[in-house]
């Protein structure tokens, strides 16, 4: 077993979310859920991150930013789309400036449904992300 | 055992000590925040992962500079324990830190560059103290080597209470604890992203971690110098001091660099300078 499953560092990016999912992502770090128990760290720096956690949909203005963050992350890396908007565009899907889900711009490995996604399901998504991370590492190793 | 053996032992055991200390630190911090916290060996898991991960070098000079940083941190400890002159140790220690500044300053990221500049300020703040501390220790014990200081019948901390006080302040800088962690940021979404390490990924970041483990062990060795009657006594005092640092880290926000420089220099000048001066005047 590699160390990736024991030390997944997360970069959280808010696309055009209503902040509902973001609050739930931050809730995962609070004493109630405490994801640091599993070695999860919220880094805020793409060059240190293993998992890109995106909330909210992609709009015309942040396509470049999402792509840039993804490119800056060293391999292996996975993307977890958190919430209905990140998965498909959600209730904003038909708005004039919305492109749709995150998978319109970068490859998404795990989709976490919900509006807002519950902390339990976000943690579940990260755990599945870790499995995807392991699979990618084996492929590149 | 000959002193050279202690030097070699430091090179191999200091990372284990530093890594475990970081693990305890993260757990204690978590408990202070009402959380359970990561496993004790988490820093080693992180280190292993960083080694396995892709390393992107923005500038090819970064890797040799960071290896130099690790090398000189290890050498500082090895020289200290194998009986090199204490004043010399203070200078090699500064050299080791300088390698990190060069590595962080060699990339284009404004965050990394700002981190490098702040690290220089922090060096400026802490180096005078270390030289003064070593001079004071040599004066009190009449010895200028590690073994010589440990063999001295004088308890250094009793003669140098001011230096001990200033050491606690400067250790906050060296251990990268809030409010003095201005050059780096261990918490996300702050003004400096990750400071010095912003542009370092994969094994580059692992080198920085490794060097920091050496640095923690080195500070512990300095504490043993101040409580030179017995090594366990020094270790216990270091543990208490570290617990205080964690408490301060969790209860303060980051200071501006002006405050860091002023308070450290004030402490160096008034507490340690006054202490050493009084010692020279009294012993005449």
Interface residues (C-beta under 8 A of the other chain):
Chain A: X2 X3 X4 X6 X7 X9 X30 X31 X34 X36 X37 X38 X39 X41 X42 X43 X44 X45 X47 X48 X50 X74 X75 X76 X137
Chain B: X26 X30 X33 X34 X35 X36 X37 X38 X39 X42 X45 X46 X48 X49 X52 X53 X54 X55 X56 X188 X189 X190 X193 X194 X197 X198 X199 X200 X201 X202 X205
